[in-house]
Amino acid sequence: MEEARTLSPRAAATRQRILDAALAEFALNGLAGARVDEIAARSGANKRMLYAHFGSKEELWLTVLERAYAAKRAEERALEVHDLPPGEAMARLVRFNLRYTAAHPEFVALLNQENIHRAAYLQRSAAVPALYSPLVDELRETLRRGAEAGVFRRDVDPLQLYVTMLGLGHFWVANRHTLSTIFGEDLGTEAALEARERHVVEVVLGYLRP
C-alpha cells in the first residue's frame, strides 16, 4: 500500500491493472495454476513490469489476498452498526456477510486456495490479522449491549460467533453448484439468496436469545 502511494499516476494505474488481472487469474486457476504470462496479457503490461512491481508470482498472490481481505473489512466498517439496536446490528452483520460472499465468489475462491496451501502465505501478513482484531472487538461490544438490554445471552464467544456467521454464508456460496445439482434447485437465484438470508438471520438471533 505504501509503495502505491509513492508511484506516478501512470505506474499506479499499471499496478492496479496487474492486481485486477491477477485477482481474476488467481480466482480462476489458483496460485499453482495461474500463469504470469496470462496475468500480464490480461493487464496489458509485460512480465518485466509485473516483476518490477511485485517481485514474484507468490508476492503478487499475497498482495491480492491482502487486498481482498481489506476490501471486505472496509465494507464491514462502513455498516456502522454501533448506533443500531443490538438485534438490528447483529442482523445487519449477518446479512452483510452472506451478501458480500455471494457478490464476491472470487473472494471465496482465494480463501479456498489459500487453505489448500495451509495459509502459508497469509501467515506472512501482518496486515490481515490487524484488520480483524477490531472487528471481533466490535462484535463483542454488540454482544455486550445486547446482553445489557436483555435481548442476547451473556455467554457468547465473539470469535466463535463470527466464524459461525462466516460459515453460514461461505459454505452456501462455495458449494452452490453441487448443492443445486443434488437438490434439483438453482441456489444461485436472488429468491434462493433471500430465503437463505432469512434463515441465517433467524439461526443467529435464535442462538443469541437469552
C-alpha positions in Angstrom: 0.0 0.0 0.0 2.8 2.4 0.9 4.5 1.6 -2.5 1.3 2.5 -4.4 1.3 6.0 -2.7 4.8 6.8 -4.0 4.2 5.8 -7.6 3.5 8.1 -10.5 -0.1 8.1 -11.7 0.9 6.0 -14.8 2.8 3.4 -12.7 0.0 3.3 -10.2 -2.5 2.6 -13.0 -0.3 -0.2 -14.3 0.0 -1.7 -10.9 -3.8 -1.6 -10.4 -4.4 -3.3 -13.8 -1.9 -6.0 -12.8 -3.7 -6.5 -9.5 -7.1 -6.7 -11.2 -5.8 -9.2 -13.7 -4.1 -11.3 -11.0 -7.3 -11.4 -9.0 -9.2 -12.8 -12.0 -6.5 -15.3 -12.9 -5.9 -16.5 -9.3 -9.6 -16.9 -8.6 -9.9 -19.0 -11.8 -6.8 -21.1 -11.5 -5.4 -20.7 -8.0 -1.8 -19.9 -7.2 -0.3 -23.1 -8.7 -2.3 -23.0 -11.9 -2.1 -19.2 -12.5 0.3 -18.1 -15.3 2.3 -14.9 -15.1 2.0 -14.7 -18.9 -1.8 -14.7 -18.7 -1.8 -12.1 -15.9 0.5 -9.8 -18.0 -1.7 -10.3 -21.0 -4.9 -9.5 -19.1 -3.4 -6.4 -17.6 -1.9 -5.1 -20.8 1.5 -5.0 -19.1 4.6 -7.0 -19.7 6.2 -9.6 -17.4 9.1 -7.3 -16.6 6.7 -4.7 -15.2 4.9 -7.3 -13.2 8.1 -8.5 -11.6 9.2 -4.9 -11.1 6.1 -4.1 -9.0 5.7 -7.4 -7.2 8.9 -9.4 -7.4 7.3 -12.8 -7.9 4.1 -14.6 -8.5 3.9 -15.6 -4.8 4.3 -12.0 -3.7 1.6 -10.9 -6.1 -0.7 -13.6 -4.7 -0.1 -12.3 -1.1 -0.8 -8.8 -2.2 -4.1 -9.8 -3.9 -5.1 -11.8 -0.9 -4.4 -8.9 1.5 -6.4 -6.5 -0.7 -9.3 -8.9 -0.9 -9.5 -9.1 2.9 -9.1 -5.3 3.2 -11.9 -4.7 0.7 -14.3 -6.8 2.7 -13.3 -5.3 6.0 -13.7 -1.8 4.6 -17.3 -2.5 3.7 -17.9 -4.1 7.1 -16.7 -0.9 8.8 -19.0 1.2 6.6 -22.0 -0.6 8.1 -21.6 1.5 11.3 -23.7 -0.9 13.4 -22.7 0.6 16.8 -25.6 3.1 16.8 -28.2 0.4 16.0 -30.2 -1.6 18.5 -28.3 -4.8 19.2 -30.7 -7.1 17.4 -30.8 -5.0 14.3 -27.0 -4.5 14.4 -26.4 -8.3 14.6 -28.9 -9.0 11.8 -27.2 -6.4 9.6 -23.8 -8.0 10.2 -25.2 -11.5 9.3 -26.9 -10.2 6.1 -23.8 -8.4 5.1 -21.5 -11.4 5.4 -23.9 -13.6 3.4 -24.5 -10.9 0.7 -20.8 -10.0 0.4 -19.8 -13.6 0.0 -22.5 -14.1 -2.6 -21.4 -11.0 -4.5 -17.7 -11.9 -4.4 -17.2 -15.5 -5.4 -13.6 -14.6 -6.2 -13.0 -14.0 -2.5 -14.3 -17.4 -1.7 -12.0 -18.9 -4.4 -9.0 -17.1 -3.0 -9.7 -18.3 0.5 -10.3 -21.9 -0.6 -6.9 -21.8 -2.4 -5.1 -20.3 0.5 -6.4 -23.1 2.7 -5.1 -25.6 0.3 -1.7 -24.0 1.0 -2.4 -24.2 4.8 -2.3 -20.4 4.9 1.4 -20.5 4.2 1.2 -17.0 2.5 -1.3 -15.4 4.8 1.0 -16.3 7.8 3.4 -13.8 6.4 0.9 -11.0 6.5 0.8 -8.6 9.4 -2.0 -6.6 7.7 -4.8 -9.1 7.7 -4.8 -10.0 11.4 -4.7 -6.3 12.3 -7.8 -5.8 10.2 -9.9 -8.3 12.0 -9.0 -7.7 15.7 -11.1 -4.5 15.7 -13.9 -6.5 14.1 -14.0 -9.0 16.9 -14.0 -6.1 19.4 -16.9 -4.5 17.6 -18.8 -7.8 17.7 -18.0 -8.2 21.4 -19.4 -4.7 22.1 -22.6 -5.5 20.2 -23.0 -8.7 22.3 -22.4 -6.7 25.4 -25.1 -4.1 24.5 -27.5 -6.9 23.7 -26.9 -8.7 27.0 -27.4 -5.5 28.9 -30.6 -4.9 27.1 -31.8 -8.4 27.9 -32.1 -9.5 24.2 -28.8 -11.6 24.0 -27.5 -14.3 26.2 -24.3 -13.5 28.2 -22.0 -16.4 27.4 -21.3 -15.8 23.7 -17.7 -16.0 22.4 -17.5 -13.3 19.7 -14.8 -15.2 17.8 -16.9 -18.4 17.6 -19.9 -16.4 16.6 -18.1 -14.6 13.8 -16.7 -17.8 12.4 -20.2 -19.3 12.5 -21.6 -16.2 10.7 -18.9 -16.6 8.0 -19.5 -20.3 7.7 -23.3 -19.8 7.1 -22.5 -17.8 4.0 -19.2 -19.3 2.8 -20.5 -22.9 2.6 -23.6 -21.8 0.7 -21.6 -19.9 -1.9 -18.6 -22.2 -2.2 -20.9 -25.3 -2.7 -23.9 -23.7 -4.5 -23.2 -25.6 -7.8 -23.1 -29.0 -6.2 -26.0 -28.3 -3.8 -28.1 -27.0 -6.7 -27.4 -30.3 -8.6 -28.0 -32.5 -5.6 -31.3 -30.9 -4.6 -32.5 -30.0 -8.1 -32.9 -26.3 -7.3 -31.0 -23.3 -8.5 -29.5 -21.9 -5.4 -27.8 -19.0 -7.3 -31.0 -17.0 -7.8 -32.0 -13.9 -5.9 -35.0 -15.7 -4.4 -32.8 -18.5 -3.1 -30.4 -16.0 -1.6 -33.2 -14.1 0.1 -34.5 -17.4 1.6 -31.0 -18.2 2.8 -30.7 -14.7 4.2 -33.9 -15.0 6.3 -32.7 -18.4 7.6 -29.3 -17.4 8.7 -30.6 -14.3 10.5 -33.1 -16.5 12.3 -30.4 -19.0 13.2 -28.0 -16.4 14.7 -30.6 -14.4 16.5 -32.2 -17.6 17.8 -28.9 -18.7 19.2 -28.4 -15.4 20.9 -31.8 -15.3 22.5 -31.4 -15.5 26.3 
